[in-house]
């Protein structure tokens, strides 16, 4: 009976992990908020935890979390669309629906003005809730006056996310000793991107851009939308960058789920348009922040300093029983490479065909607002064996090393696997990446 239950748990875990890396159009449109990608508000699903083997208890947690829900990061992300509508309104070129959308955009901007990039109240609540679930799932970790070390990048939304998380833990156990810092010097591992990767992301002449531009042109088809919003096709052709406007409106629509404002723009889009617009954003993140074959593993390699910190802090915690947790708060551009570098099943698949990108890697699964990676450590008082379990967004994850206690892994095997990874260097972008799918090709 015990064997059948264990096999069932393994099959269920495997099914979820497969789903994490095999996305369908239905999956995306089942909840249109998912088309927001990295703007998808953290889904508070029911989290099922596999019990540890008999005799093992949790004693330490190592964590990296993305900041919670926020407004868009720059004024221009609101104002470009607003200015297009303002000019069209002055020229008398808006349809009745266009006039209505113009009014909505003004309301949206009034809400966002002076708060771009800031953590929203929902973002605060997300981190409070994640902290509470962590505490209740692993109460042994947080008993007594144990110490928690919290670190954040020196960005206000991340610092406030850290504060919300820590304060909730302190409410649940006032005896906890919590240290907090947000030093620029820690960016060397908390927010690391080497110069080659920065050029890859930002250079308009980067090798990946021509194929991306062709993909973008195929998937952003604004004619239907502009005909609904503007009454003069000639004006649209002469004065409006229709593709950019459509994507700007889509991005604003996606972001509204993160703030408390009774306005929507989703009614402007057909389901197929939302799916295609999401694919455009997912493309850029897969190539510039994920394990896409075209970057040759260069991007996941940027998470190596962060991985080293995970390993070193864990070694220290194993020697000192006073440390309950190491909590880190940063950004999606760090968490996405980390999940690929760690070779989590469904998060590290490298393909070269842009039409297959969304099937193997979806940004809304990897890094919604408040996304997180957790390593949960367990020990047995009757032996020196230490086990570790991995969670991505509070769901159990698997890595490609043998284990007799899945989804738990022996720490000695995990540390050996990841320490060896730190010594390997990715090849980087190739002129013509191979077209086949390769499991974890980005980091091997």
C-alpha positions in Angstrom: 0.0 0.0 0.0 2.8 2.4 0.9 4.6 1.6 -2.4 1.4 2.4 -4.4 0.9 5.7 -2.6 4.6 6.7 -3.2 4.3 5.8 -6.9 1.1 7.8 -7.2 2.8 10.9 -5.6 5.7 10.6 -7.9 3.4 10.4 -10.9 1.4 13.4 -9.8 4.6 15.4 -9.2 5.8 14.4 -12.6 2.6 15.4 -14.3 2.7 18.8 -12.7 6.3 19.4 -13.7 5.5 18.3 -17.3 2.7 20.8 -17.4 5.0 23.5 -16.1 7.0 23.1 -19.3 4.4 22.1 -21.8 2.0 25.0 -22.2 -1.0 25.0 -24.6 -3.1 27.9 -26.0 -6.0 26.6 -23.8 -3.7 26.9 -20.7 -3.0 30.5 -21.4 -6.5 31.6 -22.2 -8.1 29.6 -19.4 -7.4 32.8 -17.4 -6.6 35.7 -19.6 -4.7 37.4 -16.9 -2.0 34.8 -17.6 -1.3 36.6 -20.9 0.2 39.3 -18.8 3.3 37.1 -18.4 5.6 38.8 -15.9 2.6 41.1 -15.0 0.5 38.1 -13.9 -0.5 38.6 -10.3 0.8 35.7 -8.1 -1.7 32.8 -8.2 -2.6 31.8 -4.7 -3.3 28.1 -5.6 -3.7 25.4 -3.0 -0.1 24.1 -2.4 0.2 20.4 -1.8 3.3 19.3 0.1 4.7 15.7 0.1 5.5 14.7 3.7 9.2 14.1 4.4 10.4 10.6 5.1 9.8 9.4 8.7 12.1 11.0 11.2 13.0 14.1 9.2 12.1 17.6 10.2 12.7 21.0 8.5 15.3 23.2 10.0 16.5 25.7 7.4 15.0 27.6 4.4 16.9 29.4 1.6 14.9 31.6 -0.6 14.9 34.1 -3.5 11.8 36.0 -4.2 10.7 38.5 -6.8 9.1 41.7 -5.6 5.3 41.7 -5.5 2.8 43.3 -7.7 3.7 46.8 -8.9 2.7 49.6 -11.3 4.5 49.6 -14.7 8.2 50.7 -14.2 8.3 53.9 -16.3 6.0 56.9 -17.1 6.5 56.3 -20.8 4.8 52.9 -20.6 1.6 54.8 -19.9 2.3 58.1 -21.6 3.1 56.9 -25.1 -0.4 55.5 -25.6 -2.0 58.4 -23.8 -0.2 60.9 -26.1 -1.3 59.0 -29.2 -4.9 59.3 -28.1 -4.5 62.9 -27.1 -3.3 63.9 -30.5 -6.0 61.8 -32.2 -8.6 63.4 -30.0 -7.4 66.9 -30.9 -7.6 66.0 -34.6 -11.1 64.6 -34.2 -10.0 61.1 -35.2 -11.4 59.0 -32.3 -14.4 56.8 -32.6 -16.8 56.7 -29.7 -15.0 53.7 -28.4 -11.7 55.5 -28.9 -13.0 58.4 -26.8 -14.0 56.0 -24.1 -10.5 54.4 -24.1 -8.9 57.8 -24.0 -10.9 58.5 -20.8 -9.9 55.2 -19.3 -6.2 55.8 -20.1 -6.4 59.2 -18.3 -7.8 57.5 -15.2 -5.1 54.8 -15.4 -2.4 57.4 -15.6 -3.8 59.5 -12.8 -3.6 56.3 -10.6 -0.1 55.5 -11.7 1.3 59.0 -11.8 4.2 59.3 -9.2 4.0 55.5 -8.5 5.6 53.9 -11.5 7.7 50.9 -10.4 6.3 51.0 -6.9 5.0 48.1 -4.9 1.2 48.1 -4.9 -0.9 47.1 -1.9 -1.5 43.7 -3.6 2.2 43.2 -3.8 2.5 43.7 -0.1 -0.3 41.2 0.6 1.3 38.6 -1.7 4.5 38.5 0.4 2.6 38.5 3.7 0.6 35.5 2.4 3.7 33.6 1.1 5.4 34.2 4.5 2.4 32.9 6.4 2.2 29.8 4.2 5.9 29.2 4.7 5.6 29.5 8.4 2.6 27.1 8.6 4.1 24.6 6.2 7.4 24.4 8.1 6.7 25.6 11.7 9.7 23.8 13.1 12.0 26.1 11.2 10.6 29.2 13.0 10.5 28.0 16.6 12.0 30.1 19.4 14.4 32.9 18.9 16.1 31.6 15.8 17.7 34.1 13.4 16.5 35.1 9.9 18.9 36.9 7.5 17.0 39.0 4.9 18.6 40.7 2.0 17.1 42.9 -0.8 18.4 44.7 -3.8 18.4 48.5 -3.0 15.2 49.1 -5.0 12.2 50.3 -3.0 9.7 47.7 -4.2 12.1 44.9 -3.3 12.9 46.5 0.1 9.1 46.8 0.9 8.5 43.3 -0.2 11.2 42.1 2.2 9.6 44.2 5.0 6.2 42.8 4.4 7.5 39.2 4.4 9.6 39.7 7.6 6.9 41.5 9.4 4.4 38.7 8.8 6.9 36.2 10.2 7.5 38.4 13.2 3.8 38.6 13.8 3.6 34.8 13.8 6.5 34.5 16.2 7.7 37.7 17.9 10.8 35.9 19.3 12.4 35.6 15.9 15.6 37.6 15.3 15.5 39.2 11.9 18.3 41.1 10.2 17.7 43.1 7.1 20.0 44.8 4.6 19.8 46.2 1.1 23.4 46.9 0.2 24.5 47.8 -3.3 27.6 45.7 -2.9 25.4 42.6 -2.7 24.2 43.2 -6.3 27.2 41.2 -7.4 25.2 38.1 -6.7 21.6 39.4 -6.0 21.3 41.1 -9.4 24.2 39.9 -11.5 24.4 40.3 -15.3 27.8 40.4 -17.0 28.5 42.9 -19.8 28.2 40.4 -22.6 24.6 39.5 -21.4 23.7 43.2 -21.0 24.7 43.8 -24.7 22.7 40.7 -25.7 19.6 42.1 -24.0 19.9 45.8 -25.1 21.9 45.9 -28.3 19.4 46.7 -31.2 21.8 44.7 -33.5 22.0 41.6 -31.3 21.9 38.4 -33.2 18.5 37.4 -32.0 16.6 40.5 -33.0 16.0 40.0 -36.8 14.1 36.8 -36.1 12.3 38.4 -33.2 11.2 41.4 -35.3 9.8 39.0 -38.0 8.0 37.1 -35.2 6.6 40.3 -33.8 5.3 41.5 -37.1 3.5 38.2 -37.7 1.9 38.2 -34.2 0.9 41.8 -33.7 -1.9 42.5 -36.2 -3.5 45.9 -35.2 -5.8 46.5 -38.1 -9.0 45.4 -36.4 -8.2 47.3 -33.2 -7.2 50.6 -34.9 -10.4 50.4 -36.9 -12.4 50.3 -33.7 -10.5 53.2 -32.1 -9.9 55.6 -34.9 -12.2 56.9 -37.6 -9.7 57.7 -40.3 -7.5 54.9 -41.8 -5.4 57.5 -43.6 -4.6 59.3 -40.3 -3.7 56.0 -38.7 -1.2 55.1 -41.5 0.4 58.5 -41.4 0.5 59.3 -37.6 0.3 56.1 -35.6 2.7 53.2 -35.1 -0.1 50.7 -34.9 1.9 47.7 -33.7 3.6 49.7 -30.9 0.2 51.2 -29.8 -1.4 47.8 -29.7 1.4 46.3 -27.6 1.4 49.4 -25.3 -2.4 49.0 -24.7 -1.9 45.3 -24.1 0.9 45.9 -21.6 -1.3 48.4 -19.7 -4.2 46.0 -19.8 -2.0 43.3 -18.3 -0.7 45.5 -15.5 -4.1 46.5 -14.2 -4.5 43.2 -12.3 -1.8 44.4 -10.0 -3.5 47.6 -8.8 -6.8 48.4 -7.1 -8.5 50.3 -10.0 -11.9 49.4 -11.4 -10.8 49.8 -15.1 -10.1 47.2 -17.7 -8.7 47.3 -21.3 -9.1 43.6 -21.9 -12.4 44.2 -23.7 -10.4 45.7 -26.6 -8.8 42.4 -27.5 -9.9 39.1 -29.1 -8.6 36.0 -27.3 -6.3 35.1 -30.2 -4.9 38.6 -30.1 -4.1 38.2 -26.4 -2.5 34.9 -27.0 -0.3 36.3 -29.8 0.6 39.4 -27.9 1.7 37.3 -24.9 3.9 35.2 -27.2 5.7 38.3 -28.3 6.6 39.2 -24.7 7.3 35.6 -23.8 9.8 35.4 -26.7 11.9 38.3 -25.5 12.0 37.0 -21.9 12.9 33.4 -23.0 15.7 34.7 -25.2 17.1 37.4 -22.8 16.3 36.0 -19.3 15.7 32.3 -19.9 17.3 29.1 -21.4 16.6 29.7 -25.1 19.1 27.8 -27.3 20.0 31.0 -29.1 21.7 32.4 -26.1 23.9 29.4 -25.6 23.6 29.2 -21.9 25.0 32.6 -21.4 21.9 33.9 -19.6 21.5 31.1 -17.0 25.2 31.5 -16.2 24.5 34.9 -14.8 22.8 33.2 -11.8 26.0 31.4 -10.8 27.0 34.0 -8.1 23.5 33.7 -6.7 23.8 29.9 -6.7 27.1 30.1 -5.0 25.5 32.2 -2.3 22.7 29.6 -1.8 25.4 26.9 -1.4 27.6 28.9 1.0 24.8 30.1 3.2 23.4 26.5 3.4 26.8 25.2 4.5 26.9 27.9 7.2 23.4 27.1 8.4 24.3 23.4 8.7 27.1 24.3 11.1 25.1 26.7 13.2 21.6 25.6 14.4 20.6 29.2 15.1 19.9 30.2 11.5 16.3 29.6 10.5 16.3 31.1 7.0 18.1 33.2 4.4 15.6 35.3 2.5 16.5 37.3 -0.6 14.3 39.8 -2.5 15.0 40.9 -6.1 13.8 40.7 -9.6 12.4 38.5 -12.4 15.5 39.0 -14.4 17.4 37.2 -11.7 14.9 34.5 -10.8 14.3 33.4 -14.4 18.0 32.6 -15.1 18.2 30.9 -11.6 15.4 28.4 -12.4 17.2 27.5 -15.6 20.6 27.2 -14.0 19.2 24.9 -11.3 17.8 22.7 -14.0 14.3 22.5 -12.5 12.2 20.2 -14.7 10.1 22.3 -17.0 12.1 25.5 -16.5 15.3 24.8 -18.3 14.3 23.4 -21.8 16.2 25.0 -24.7 14.7 25.2 -28.1 15.5 27.2 -31.2 12.2 27.4 -33.1 10.3 30.6 -32.0 6.9 28.9 -32.7 7.8 26.4 -30.0 9.0 28.8 -27.3 5.7 29.1 -25.5 5.2 25.3 -25.4 8.3 24.7 -23.4 8.7 27.9 -21.4 6.1 30.4 -20.2 7.0 33.5 -18.3 3.7 33.6 -16.3 4.6 30.2 -14.9 8.2 31.0 -14.2 8.0 34.5 -12.8 4.6 36.0 -12.0 4.7 38.9 -9.5 6.1 37.7 -6.2 7.6 34.5 -7.8 9.9 32.6 -5.5 12.4 29.7 -5.3 12.7 27.9 -1.9 15.1 25.3 -0.8 13.8 23.5 2.3 16.3 21.6 4.4 15.4 18.6 6.6 17.5 16.6 9.1 17.1 13.4 11.1 18.3 13.4 14.7 19.3 9.8 14.3 21.8 10.3 11.4 23.9 12.9 9.7 21.9 12.8 6.6 20.4 16.1 5.4 17.6 16.2 2.8 16.5 19.2 0.7 13.3 19.8 -1.2 12.9 22.5 -3.9 9.8 24.7 -4.4 9.1 27.0 -7.3 6.3 29.4 -6.5 5.5 27.0 -3.6 5.1 24.0 -5.9 7.5 21.0 -5.6 10.2 20.9 -8.3 12.6 18.1 -9.4 16.2 18.3 -10.6 18.1 15.7 -12.8 20.0 13.8 -10.1 19.1 10.4 -8.6 17.2 10.2 -5.4 15.5 7.4 -3.5 13.2 9.8 -1.6 11.7 12.1 -4.3 10.8 14.9 -4.2 13.5 15.1 -1.6 17.2 14.9 -2.4 20.2 14.1 -0.3 22.1 17.4 0.3 25.5 15.8 -0.3 24.4 14.9 -3.8 22.8 18.3 -4.4 25.8 20.2 -3.3 28.2 18.1 -5.4 26.0 18.6 -8.5 25.7 22.4 -8.1 29.3 23.0 -7.0 30.4 21.2 -10.2 28.1 23.4 -12.2 29.8 26.5 -10.9 33.1 25.4 -12.6 31.5 25.0 -16.0 31.2 27.9 -18.5 28.5 28.1 -21.1 29.5 28.5 -24.8 27.4 31.6 -25.3 25.4 32.5 -28.5 26.1 30.6 -31.7 25.7 31.9 -35.2 23.3 29.1 -36.1 21.9 27.3 -33.0 20.9 23.7 -33.5 17.1 23.3 -33.9 16.5 20.3 -31.7 15.1 20.4 -28.2 17.7 19.8 -25.5 16.9 19.2 -21.8 19.0 21.7 -19.8 21.2 22.5 -22.8 21.5 26.0 -21.6 23.6 25.1 -18.6 25.5 21.9 -19.4 
